Amino acid sequence: MTDQDIRKASLAEIRAMKDTGKVASRSSAVEAEDLGAEFWAKAELVSPEKRSVHLKIENEVFDFFYEETNGKGHLTKMQNVLRAYMRARKAG
């Protein structure tokens, strides 16, 4: 998937696309319940703590991630790969 494949849309826009057949969905899929205003009033965005580090990596590795993301989000993609490795090691 490329950045060109990714688009932002509101829930109302997605529902409208679904109604016109522009978005496919399983007919058996259950729509989630509305969480209500009270839930969202108490909701809190929590970001993980981060540490800034200087990391030397090979050009080939950096270029791979940079090209995979067209230069947008390559560091996040690297972080996700490291997190997946960490979780796999902890689980195994």
Salt bridges, closest charged atoms under 4 A:
GLU31 OE2 - ARG15 NH2 2.57
GLU38 OE2 - LYS42 NZ 3.31
